[in-house]
């Protein structure tokens, strides 16, 4: 498994990130759909809404969406933060999440012919999962299957899900794990 070496920073940033997501969700509920459009990831980015690649990671479509993302963030975020430290987690999660957002925006721009508004932390969380999958060959197959299931199973149930953000995030995390020793 991942080398456990830094115990003193265990869960601090991950817990803060989860709490921040909850606070933003509560504020979002007060403002309604307007918040989702302004802070979600969509074509408004090209009209000067440059904060969207970061802010979309804190906007969720509902309580179940938030809860699922925060449970998985807790699971993988605490693991990485405990193993590699808070600064590594911050860089991997937030920078990986922003890169994932920008690549997702490029996908939307070049490969879709309709407006999409992407919200949620799952792209950034998939960065964490991709990094772990690259580093942990024992659990790799299960993590790949899990990402494929969370990306495509909801589509079969008719749910609107940003499967492309999941796959892009996983790929970003995998590449970071491969090239960042």
GROMACS elastic network, one bead per residue, 0.5 to 0.9 nm:
[ bonds ]
;  ai    aj funct       b0    kb
    1     4     6  0.84760   500
    1   132     6  0.88922   500
    1   135     6  0.78992   500
    1   136     6  0.57075   500
    1   137     6  0.83800   500
    1   138     6  0.77241   500
    1   139     6  0.85193   500
    2    79     6  0.85310   500
    2    80     6  0.80621   500
    2    83     6  0.64180   500
    2    84     6  0.84722   500
    2   132     6  0.77475   500
    2   135     6  0.70400   500
    2   136     6  0.67374   500
    3    83     6  0.57870   500
    3    84     6  0.76402   500
    4     7     6  0.76355   500
    4    79     6  0.89031   500
    4    80     6  0.89615   500
    4    82     6  0.66958   500
    4    84     6  0.71668   500
    5    82     6  0.75072   500
    5    83     6  0.56797   500
    5    84     6  0.68616   500
    5    85     6  0.82539   500
    6     9     6  0.66562   500
    6    10     6  0.75193   500
    6    81     6  0.81395   500
    6    82     6  0.58832   500
    6    83     6  0.58999   500
    6    84     6  0.62632   500
    6    85     6  0.57440   500
    6    86     6  0.89658   500
    7    10     6  0.54755   500
    7    81     6  0.87763   500
    7    82     6  0.57349   500
    7    83     6  0.75392   500
    7    85     6  0.79064   500
    8    82     6  0.79640   500
    8    85     6  0.83396   500
    9    12     6  0.59693   500
    9    13     6  0.80626   500
    9    81     6  0.70320   500
    9    82     6  0.65459   500
    9    85     6  0.60384   500
    9    86     6  0.60249   500
   10    13     6  0.82314   500
   10    14     6  0.85494   500
   10    78     6  0.66309   500
   10    79     6  0.83802   500
   10    81     6  0.59877   500
   10    83     6  0.82962   500
   10    85     6  0.74078   500
   10    86     6  0.77101   500
   11    14     6  0.51695   500
   11    15     6  0.57277   500
   11    16     6  0.83420   500
   11    74     6  0.82485   500
   11    77     6  0.75378   500
   11    79     6  0.81855   500
   11    81     6  0.62256   500
   11    82     6  0.66677   500
   11    86     6  0.80446   500
   12    15     6  0.54211   500
   12    16     6  0.62346   500
   12    17     6  0.86845   500
   12    78     6  0.83655   500
   12    81     6  0.81536   500
   12    86     6  0.73824   500
   13    17     6  0.59920   500
   13    18     6  0.85441   500
   13    77     6  0.85634   500
   13    78     6  0.85413   500
   13    81     6  0.77096   500
   13    86     6  0.61814   500
   13    87     6  0.87644   500
   13    89     6  0.77937   500
   13    90     6  0.74385   500
   14    17     6  0.50575   500
   14    18     6  0.62329   500
   14    19     6  0.86480   500
   14    73     6  0.74419   500
   14    74     6  0.65710   500
   14    77     6  0.56407   500
   14    78     6  0.60733   500
   14    81     6  0.73251   500
   14    86     6  0.82648   500
   14    89     6  0.80333   500
   14    90     6  0.86562   500
   15    18     6  0.50834   500
   15    19     6  0.61477   500
   15    20     6  0.85095   500
   15    74     6  0.72841   500
   15    77     6  0.86995   500
   15    78     6  0.81387   500
   16    19     6  0.50975   500
   16    20     6  0.60199   500
   16    21     6  0.85606   500
   17    20     6  0.50556   500
   17    21     6  0.61862   500
   17    22     6  0.87212   500
   17    70     6  0.89827   500
   17    73     6  0.88653   500
   18    21     6  0.50961   500
   18    22     6  0.63640   500
   18    23     6  0.87918   500
   18    70     6  0.60243   500
   18    71     6  0.88946   500
   18    73     6  0.75781   500
   18    74     6  0.75332   500
   19    22     6  0.50807   500
   19    23     6  0.62475   500
   19    24     6  0.86184   500
   20    23     6  0.51036   500
   20    24     6  0.61111   500
   20    25     6  0.84810   500
   20    58     6  0.78147   500
   21    24     6  0.51439   500
   21    25     6  0.60575   500
   21    26     6  0.86718   500
   21    57     6  0.83040   500
   21    58     6  0.52235   500
   21    59     6  0.75282   500
   21    60     6  0.86064   500
   21    66     6  0.78653   500
   21    70     6  0.80968   500
   21   121     6  0.88109   500
   22    25     6  0.50104   500
   22    26     6  0.62637   500
   22    27     6  0.86932   500
   22    58     6  0.83926   500
   22    66     6  0.76704   500
   22    67     6  0.89790   500
   22    70     6  0.87551   500
   23    26     6  0.51556   500
   23    27     6  0.62926   500
   23    28     6  0.85061   500
   24    27     6  0.50331   500
   24    28     6  0.59241   500
   24    29     6  0.85930   500
   24    58     6  0.64897   500
   24    59     6  0.70328   500
   24    60     6  0.89818   500
   25    29     6  0.62119   500
   25    30     6  0.88274   500
   25    58     6  0.73861   500
   25    59     6  0.64185   500
   25    60     6  0.66962   500
   25    61     6  0.89530   500
   25    62     6  0.83240   500
   25    63     6  0.82041   500
   25    66     6  0.78167   500
   26    29     6  0.51579   500
   26    30     6  0.67207   500
   27    30     6  0.52179   500
   27    31     6  0.66471   500
   27    32     6  0.88202   500
   27    35     6  0.89411   500
   28    31     6  0.51856   500
   28    32     6  0.59665   500
   28    33     6  0.79809   500
   28    34     6  0.86569   500
   28    35     6  0.60183   500
   28    36     6  0.75305   500
   28    59     6  0.74315   500
   28    60     6  0.85060   500
   29    32     6  0.52896   500
   29    33     6  0.83379   500
   29    35     6  0.86742   500
   29    62     6  0.88947   500
   31    34     6  0.64941   500
   31    35     6  0.60668   500
   31    36     6  0.88901   500
   32    35     6  0.61456   500
   32    36     6  0.73879   500
   33    36     6  0.51035   500
   33    37     6  0.65350   500
   33    38     6  0.88266   500
   34    37     6  0.53711   500
   34    38     6  0.62742   500
   34    39     6  0.85305   500
   35    38     6  0.52202   500
   35    39     6  0.57994   500
   35    40     6  0.76482   500
   35    59     6  0.81343   500
   36    39     6  0.54431   500
   36    40     6  0.51149   500
   36    41     6  0.86752   500
   36    56     6  0.82430   500
   36    59     6  0.65227   500
   36    60     6  0.78576   500
   36    61     6  0.78862   500
   36   117     6  0.80040   500
   36   118     6  0.88870   500
   36   119     6  0.74181   500
   37    40     6  0.53028   500
   37    41     6  0.76861   500
   37    42     6  0.75252   500
   37    44     6  0.84131   500
   37   117     6  0.68854   500
   38    41     6  0.81030   500
   38    42     6  0.85271   500
   38    44     6  0.76723   500
   38    49     6  0.75074   500
   38    52     6  0.76835   500
   39    42     6  0.86762   500
   39    49     6  0.81408   500
   39    51     6  0.73820   500
   39    52     6  0.53850   500
   39    53     6  0.86354   500
   39    54     6  0.86092   500
   39    55     6  0.54445   500
   39    56     6  0.56097   500
   39    58     6  0.84850   500
   39    59     6  0.69724   500
   39   119     6  0.82094   500
   40    52     6  0.59029   500
   40    53     6  0.80458   500
   40    55     6  0.66870   500
   40    57     6  0.80345   500
   40    58     6  0.86095   500
   40    59     6  0.64583   500
   40    60     6  0.86695   500
   40   117     6  0.58796   500
   40   118     6  0.56435   500
   40   119     6  0.50679   500
   40   120     6  0.81544   500
   41    44     6  0.77889   500
   41    45     6  0.71329   500
   41    51     6  0.89520   500
   41    52     6  0.51884   500
   41    53     6  0.62346   500
   41    54     6  0.87510   500
   41    55     6  0.79827   500
   41    56     6  0.55971   500
   41    57     6  0.89399   500
   41   101     6  0.74239   500
   41   102     6  0.89490   500
   41   104     6  0.87202   500
   41   105     6  0.71752   500
   41   116     6  0.79501   500
   41   117     6  0.53668   500
   41   119     6  0.64183   500
   42    45     6  0.61209   500
   42    46     6  0.85126   500
   42    52     6  0.77203   500
   42   105     6  0.70629   500
   42   108     6  0.82528   500
   42   115     6  0.71833   500
   42   116     6  0.59622   500
   42   118     6  0.65790   500
   43    46     6  0.57483   500
   43    47     6  0.74136   500
   43    49     6  0.87616   500
   43   105     6  0.79010   500
   43   108     6  0.85858   500
   43   109     6  0.77956   500
   43   115     6  0.72231   500
   43   116     6  0.78735   500
   43   117     6  0.80546   500
   44    48     6  0.67743   500
   44    49     6  0.56879   500
   44    50     6  0.83607   500
   44    52     6  0.84952   500
   45    48     6  0.55256   500
   45    50     6  0.53019   500
   45    51     6  0.77356   500
   45    52     6  0.64369   500
   45    53     6  0.83118   500
   45   105     6  0.87325   500
   46    49     6  0.68328   500
   46    50     6  0.75957   500
   47    50     6  0.81885   500
   48    51     6  0.85339   500
   49    52     6  0.61508   500
   50    53     6  0.71344   500
   50    54     6  0.87024   500
   51    54     6  0.57544   500
   51    55     6  0.59331   500
   51    56     6  0.83887   500
   52    56     6  0.55159   500
   52    57     6  0.85209   500
   52    98     6  0.89715   500
   52   101     6  0.82418   500
   53    56     6  0.59236   500
   53    57     6  0.75189   500
   53    97     6  0.77780   500
   53    98     6  0.52396   500
   53    99     6  0.78814   500
   53   100     6  0.81959   500
   53   102     6  0.61806   500
   53   105     6  0.84047   500
   54    57     6  0.58679   500
   54    58     6  0.78359   500
   54    94     6  0.76328   500
   54    95     6  0.88297   500
   54    97     6  0.73164   500
   54    98     6  0.56295   500
   54   101     6  0.75687   500
   55    58     6  0.55771   500
   55    59     6  0.68620   500
   55   119     6  0.86623   500
   56    59     6  0.52391   500
   56    60     6  0.80486   500
   56   101     6  0.80456   500
   56   118     6  0.69512   500
   56   120     6  0.59512   500
   56   121     6  0.73396   500
   57    60     6  0.79618   500
   57    94     6  0.88282   500
   57    97     6  0.74343   500
   57    98     6  0.85276   500
   57   101     6  0.85280   500
   57   119     6  0.64377   500
   57   122     6  0.76338   500
   57   123     6  0.78436   500
   57   124     6  0.72181   500
   58    66     6  0.89495   500
   58   119     6  0.75937   500
   58   120     6  0.60445   500
   58   121     6  0.62834   500
   59    66     6  0.83851   500
   59   118     6  0.89742   500
   59   119     6  0.54127   500
   59   120     6  0.53516   500
   59   121     6  0.76977   500
   60    63     6  0.75790   500
   60    64     6  0.89222   500
   60    65     6  0.61243   500
   60    66     6  0.56741   500
   60    69     6  0.89962   500
   60   119     6  0.55654   500
   60   121     6  0.77899   500
   61    64     6  0.82708   500
   61    65     6  0.61308   500
   61    66     6  0.75094   500
   61   119     6  0.68455   500
   61   120     6  0.73999   500
   62    65     6  0.52429   500
   62    66     6  0.62791   500
   62    67     6  0.86403   500
   63    66     6  0.50875   500
   63    67     6  0.60159   500
   63    68     6  0.85742   500
   64    67     6  0.50232   500
   64    68     6  0.60542   500
   64    69     6  0.84868   500
   65    68     6  0.53986   500
   65    69     6  0.62259   500
   65    70     6  0.86041   500
   65   120     6  0.76457   500
   66    69     6  0.52633   500
   66    70     6  0.60377   500
   66    71     6  0.85947   500
   66   120     6  0.75168   500
   66   121     6  0.83168   500
   67    70     6  0.51889   500
   67    71     6  0.61345   500
   67    72     6  0.86794   500
   68    71     6  0.53307   500
   68    72     6  0.64012   500
   68    73     6  0.85875   500
   69    72     6  0.53036   500
   69    73     6  0.59830   500
   69    74     6  0.85296   500
   69   120     6  0.76304   500
   69   121     6  0.63562   500
   69   122     6  0.61321   500
   69   125     6  0.77158   500
   70    74     6  0.59474   500
   70    75     6  0.84757   500
   70   121     6  0.82340   500
   71    74     6  0.51406   500
   71    75     6  0.62586   500
   71    76     6  0.88499   500
   72    76     6  0.61972   500
   72    77     6  0.79342   500
   72   122     6  0.86828   500
   72   125     6  0.73907   500
   73    76     6  0.54208   500
   73    77     6  0.51641   500
   73    78     6  0.77260   500
   73   121     6  0.83384   500
   73   122     6  0.84126   500
   73   124     6  0.89980   500
   73   125     6  0.60001   500
   73   128     6  0.84979   500
   74    77     6  0.52366   500
   74    78     6  0.56511   500
   74    79     6  0.81624   500
   75    78     6  0.59258   500
   75    79     6  0.65294   500
   76    79     6  0.50789   500
   76    80     6  0.62421   500
   76    81     6  0.85130   500
   76   125     6  0.77435   500
   76   128     6  0.65863   500
   76   129     6  0.69278   500
   76   132     6  0.84297   500
   77    80     6  0.52717   500
   77    81     6  0.59264   500
   77    82     6  0.83312   500
   77    89     6  0.71105   500
   77    93     6  0.82300   500
   77   125     6  0.79710   500
   77   128     6  0.71336   500
   78    81     6  0.50355   500
   78    82     6  0.57876   500
   78    83     6  0.82961   500
   78    89     6  0.88035   500
   79    82     6  0.52869   500
   79    83     6  0.60950   500
   79    84     6  0.85112   500
   80    83     6  0.50206   500
   80    84     6  0.57216   500
   80    85     6  0.72174   500
   80    86     6  0.84168   500
   80    88     6  0.80469   500
   80    89     6  0.63029   500
   80   128     6  0.77309   500
   80   132     6  0.80991   500
   81    84     6  0.53980   500
   81    86     6  0.51752   500
   81    87     6  0.80845   500
   81    88     6  0.71223   500
   81    89     6  0.53219   500
   81    90     6  0.85396   500
   82    85     6  0.57399   500
   82    86     6  0.77243   500
   84    87     6  0.80662   500
   84    88     6  0.59681   500
   84    89     6  0.71741   500
   85    88     6  0.55625   500
   85    89     6  0.64097   500
   85    90     6  0.88262   500
   86    89     6  0.50388   500
   86    90     6  0.60881   500
   86    91     6  0.86454   500
   87    91     6  0.61528   500
   87    92     6  0.84333   500
   88    91     6  0.52397   500
   88    92     6  0.59587   500
   88    93     6  0.83512   500
   89    92     6  0.51075   500
   89    93     6  0.57392   500
   89    94     6  0.80258   500
   89   128     6  0.85403   500
   90    93     6  0.53862   500
   90    94     6  0.56328   500
   90    95     6  0.74871   500
   91    94     6  0.55690   500
   91    95     6  0.51880   500
   91    96     6  0.70192   500
   92    95     6  0.57354   500
   92    96     6  0.51447   500
   92    97     6  0.76737   500
   92   124     6  0.84231   500
   92   127     6  0.72977   500
   92   128     6  0.70217   500
   92   131     6  0.85346   500
   92   173     6  0.77065   500
   92   176     6  0.81570   500
   93    96     6  0.52664   500
   93    97     6  0.56225   500
   93    98     6  0.84719   500
   93   124     6  0.56437   500
   93   125     6  0.69883   500
   93   127     6  0.67515   500
   93   128     6  0.65640   500
   93   173     6  0.89848   500
   94    98     6  0.61337   500
   94    99     6  0.86115   500
   94   124     6  0.69963   500
   95    98     6  0.50922   500
   95    99     6  0.61877   500
   95   100     6  0.84581   500
   95   124     6  0.85622   500
   96    99     6  0.51382   500
   96   100     6  0.60179   500
   96   101     6  0.85307   500
   96   123     6  0.86883   500
   96   124     6  0.62129   500
   96   127     6  0.61036   500
   96   128     6  0.83830   500
   96   169     6  0.73787   500
   96   172     6  0.66391   500
   96   173     6  0.68950   500
   96   176     6  0.83552   500
   97   101     6  0.60707   500
   97   102     6  0.86504   500
   97   121     6  0.79483   500
   97   122     6  0.88229   500
   97   123     6  0.62290   500
   97   125     6  0.76888   500
   97   126     6  0.86548   500
   97   127     6  0.68719   500
   97   169     6  0.70845   500
   97   172     6  0.87129   500
   98   102     6  0.62193   500
   98   103     6  0.86011   500
   98   124     6  0.76667   500
   99   102     6  0.51457   500
   99   103     6  0.61702   500
   99   104     6  0.84590   500
   99   124     6  0.88709   500
   99   169     6  0.82708   500
   99   172     6  0.76626   500
  100   103     6  0.51420   500
  100   104     6  0.59575   500
  100   105     6  0.84816   500
  100   123     6  0.63071   500
  100   124     6  0.68549   500
  100   127     6  0.78830   500
  100   165     6  0.67087   500
  100   166     6  0.86960   500
  100   168     6  0.60186   500
  100   169     6  0.51930   500
  100   170     6  0.88103   500
  100   171     6  0.88226   500
  100   172     6  0.67172   500
  101   105     6  0.60662   500
  101   106     6  0.85967   500
  101   118     6  0.87568   500
  101   123     6  0.73150   500
  101   124     6  0.82552   500
  101   165     6  0.72273   500
  101   168     6  0.86934   500
  101   169     6  0.83042   500
  102   106     6  0.62547   500
  102   107     6  0.86665   500
  103   107     6  0.62276   500
  103   108     6  0.86550   500
  103   165     6  0.82126   500
  103   168     6  0.71593   500
  103   169     6  0.88687   500
  104   108     6  0.61993   500
  104   109     6  0.85405   500
  104   118     6  0.86259   500
  104   123     6  0.88473   500
  104   162     6  0.89515   500
  104   164     6  0.67279   500
  104   165     6  0.56257   500
  104   168     6  0.69606   500
  104   169     6  0.87506   500
  105   108     6  0.50118   500
  105   109     6  0.60425   500
  105   110     6  0.85575   500
  105   118     6  0.87667   500
  106   110     6  0.59839   500
  106   111     6  0.80991   500
  107   110     6  0.53516   500
  107   111     6  0.54722   500
  107   112     6  0.73431   500
  107   164     6  0.78789   500
  108   111     6  0.55974   500
  108   112     6  0.52569   500
  108   113     6  0.80335   500
  108   114     6  0.83005   500
  108   115     6  0.79949   500
  108   116     6  0.70793   500
  109   112     6  0.62906   500
  109   113     6  0.78702   500
  109   114     6  0.89484   500
  109   115     6  0.89023   500
  110   113     6  0.81827   500
  112   115     6  0.78505   500
  112   116     6  0.84610   500
  118   161     6  0.84773   500
  118   162     6  0.65395   500
  118   165     6  0.83277   500
  119   122     6  0.85765   500
  119   162     6  0.81887   500
  120   123     6  0.73915   500
  120   124     6  0.86601   500
  120   162     6  0.89352   500
  121   124     6  0.55006   500
  121   125     6  0.60950   500
  121   126     6  0.86411   500
  122   126     6  0.59088   500
  122   127     6  0.85315   500
  122   162     6  0.86241   500
  122   165     6  0.74255   500
  122   166     6  0.63029   500
  122   169     6  0.80513   500
  123   126     6  0.51101   500
  123   127     6  0.65259   500
  123   162     6  0.83926   500
  123   163     6  0.88716   500
  123   164     6  0.85350   500
  123   167     6  0.77824   500
  123   168     6  0.72016   500
  123   170     6  0.75750   500
  124   127     6  0.50252   500
  124   128     6  0.68335   500
  124   129     6  0.89529   500
  124   165     6  0.84931   500
  124   166     6  0.81672   500
  124   169     6  0.59898   500
  124   170     6  0.84494   500
  124   173     6  0.86777   500
  125   128     6  0.51783   500
  125   129     6  0.64523   500
  125   130     6  0.86896   500
  125   166     6  0.82344   500
  125   169     6  0.74143   500
  125   170     6  0.82888   500
  126   130     6  0.58879   500
  126   131     6  0.83902   500
  126   147     6  0.74105   500
  126   165     6  0.83016   500
  126   166     6  0.56954   500
  126   167     6  0.74652   500
  126   168     6  0.80875   500
  126   171     6  0.82945   500
  126   172     6  0.84579   500
  126   173     6  0.70993   500
  127   130     6  0.50778   500
  127   131     6  0.61529   500
  127   132     6  0.86473   500
  127   166     6  0.82607   500
  127   168     6  0.81596   500
  127   171     6  0.71779   500
  127   172     6  0.58434   500
  127   174     6  0.73020   500
  127   176     6  0.86382   500
  128   131     6  0.51658   500
  128   132     6  0.62607   500
  128   133     6  0.85801   500
  128   169     6  0.81642   500
  128   170     6  0.74655   500
  128   173     6  0.59253   500
  128   174     6  0.86150   500
  129   132     6  0.51514   500
  129   133     6  0.60252   500
  129   134     6  0.85917   500
  129   143     6  0.68760   500
  129   144     6  0.85169   500
  129   147     6  0.81277   500
  129   169     6  0.84955   500
  129   170     6  0.63248   500
  129   173     6  0.69204   500
  129   174     6  0.81765   500
  130   133     6  0.50063   500
  130   134     6  0.61562   500
  130   135     6  0.86491   500
  130   140     6  0.87902   500
  130   143     6  0.79166   500
  130   144     6  0.80633   500
  130   147     6  0.89133   500
  130   169     6  0.72297   500
  130   171     6  0.62489   500
  130   172     6  0.70922   500
  130   175     6  0.80635   500
  130   176     6  0.85663   500
  130   177     6  0.77186   500
  131   134     6  0.52391   500
  131   135     6  0.63362   500
  131   136     6  0.85742   500
  131   170     6  0.74951   500
  131   171     6  0.85750   500
  131   172     6  0.80162   500
  131   175     6  0.75442   500
  131   176     6  0.65863   500
  131   178     6  0.80477   500
  132   135     6  0.50939   500
  132   136     6  0.57287   500
  132   137     6  0.87465   500
  132   139     6  0.84206   500
  132   140     6  0.77390   500
  132   143     6  0.83840   500
  132   173     6  0.78820   500
  132   174     6  0.77461   500
  132   177     6  0.75602   500
  133   136     6  0.52447   500
  133   137     6  0.65864   500
  133   138     6  0.85637   500
  133   139     6  0.66077   500
  133   141     6  0.78027   500
  133   142     6  0.86522   500
  133   143     6  0.61806   500
  133   144     6  0.73274   500
  133   170     6  0.87599   500
  133   173     6  0.85325   500
  133   174     6  0.69557   500
  133   177     6  0.85148   500
  134   137     6  0.67943   500
  134   140     6  0.68886   500
  134   173     6  0.79600   500
  134   174     6  0.53019   500
  134   175     6  0.80383   500
  134   176     6  0.88017   500
  134   177     6  0.57664   500
  134   178     6  0.65771   500
  135   140     6  0.81851   500
  135   174     6  0.83739   500
  135   177     6  0.64341   500
  135   178     6  0.78249   500
  136   139     6  0.57618   500
  136   140     6  0.59722   500
  137   141     6  0.77502   500
  138   141     6  0.76264   500
  138   142     6  0.86692   500
  139   142     6  0.55271   500
  139   143     6  0.62629   500
  139   144     6  0.87828   500
  140   143     6  0.52015   500
  140   144     6  0.61826   500
  140   145     6  0.86338   500
  141   144     6  0.51933   500
  141   145     6  0.62079   500
  141   146     6  0.85824   500
  142   145     6  0.51103   500
  142   146     6  0.60532   500
  142   147     6  0.86862   500
  143   147     6  0.62223   500
  143   148     6  0.85906   500
  144   147     6  0.52554   500
  144   148     6  0.62397   500
  144   149     6  0.86119   500
  144   170     6  0.85716   500
  145   148     6  0.50806   500
  145   149     6  0.60683   500
  145   150     6  0.86596   500
  146   149     6  0.50615   500
  146   150     6  0.61746   500
  146   151     6  0.84184   500
  147   150     6  0.52323   500
  147   151     6  0.59608   500
  147   152     6  0.85793   500
  147   166     6  0.70233   500
  147   167     6  0.74235   500
  147   170     6  0.77396   500
  148   151     6  0.50251   500
  148   152     6  0.60313   500
  148   153     6  0.78476   500
  148   163     6  0.85619   500
  148   166     6  0.84203   500
  148   167     6  0.78442   500
  149   152     6  0.54361   500
  149   153     6  0.51963   500
  149   154     6  0.79798   500
  150   153     6  0.59490   500
  150   154     6  0.67474   500
  150   163     6  0.79133   500
  150   166     6  0.81675   500
  151   154     6  0.68898   500
  151   155     6  0.76227   500
  151   161     6  0.72475   500
  151   162     6  0.73755   500
  151   164     6  0.77474   500
  151   165     6  0.87274   500
  151   166     6  0.62461   500
  151   167     6  0.74585   500
  152   155     6  0.52218   500
  152   156     6  0.67761   500
  152   161     6  0.82647   500
  152   163     6  0.65343   500
  153   156     6  0.53067   500
  153   157     6  0.67893   500
  153   159     6  0.88858   500
  154   157     6  0.50293   500
  154   158     6  0.64654   500
  154   159     6  0.52624   500
  154   160     6  0.75091   500
  154   161     6  0.69636   500
  155   159     6  0.51702   500
  155   160     6  0.65472   500
  155   161     6  0.67554   500
  155   163     6  0.84488   500
  156   159     6  0.74039   500
  160   163     6  0.89010   500
  161   164     6  0.85377   500
  161   165     6  0.89472   500
  162   165     6  0.53867   500
  162   166     6  0.67259   500
  163   166     6  0.51312   500
  163   167     6  0.63761   500
  163   168     6  0.85794   500
  164   167     6  0.52030   500
  164   168     6  0.59381   500
  164   169     6  0.83321   500
  165   168     6  0.50780   500
  165   169     6  0.58167   500
  165   170     6  0.83983   500
  166   169     6  0.51755   500
  166   170     6  0.61356   500
  166   171     6  0.86148   500
  167   170     6  0.50986   500
  167   171     6  0.61688   500
  167   172     6  0.86105   500
  168   171     6  0.50418   500
  168   172     6  0.61133   500
  168   173     6  0.86115   500
  169   172     6  0.50274   500
  169   173     6  0.61465   500
  169   174     6  0.84687   500
  170   173     6  0.51682   500
  170   174     6  0.60597   500
  170   175     6  0.86294   500
  171   175     6  0.61050   500
  171   176     6  0.85262   500
  172   175     6  0.52070   500
  172   176     6  0.61505   500
  172   177     6  0.85715   500
  173   176     6  0.50990   500
  173   177     6  0.61113   500
  173   178     6  0.85507   500
  174   177     6  0.51021   500
  174   178     6  0.61321   500
  174   179     6  0.87243   500
  175   179     6  0.60713   500
  175   180     6  0.80599   500
  176   179     6  0.53953   500
  176   180     6  0.54059   500
  176   181     6  0.85476   500
  177   180     6  0.55133   500
  177   181     6  0.69909   500
  178   181     6  0.71872   500
